[in-house]
Structure formats: C-alpha cells, structure tokens
C-alpha cells in the first residue's frame, strides 16, 4: 500500500490458522551463530 514504510529490516512470517482459529507449532532452527548470545528459556 502507498505510504506505508517499515523503518527497520524485519521479516514477518505468518503460518496461518485453521478454521477453528488454532495455529500449529512453528518450529524454527537457527542456521548461523548470532552476534550476541540469546537467553535460554
């Protein structure tokens, strides 16, 4: 749409929902090392 800008380099990923509004798990795997260590949950 015209006039809409995203001011930072982010990537949005939307996996969708089923007809009941539930979203499946979205497994991600980091393939490269990050510059800063992320906290482990």
C-alpha positions, 0 to 999 in steps of 0.5 A: 500500500502507498505510504506505508514504510517499515523503518527497520529490516524485519521479516514477518512470517505468518503460518496461518490458522485453521478454521477453528482459529488454532495455529500449529507449532512453528518450529524454527532452527537457527542456521548461523551463530548470532552476534550476541548470545540469546537467553535460554528459556 
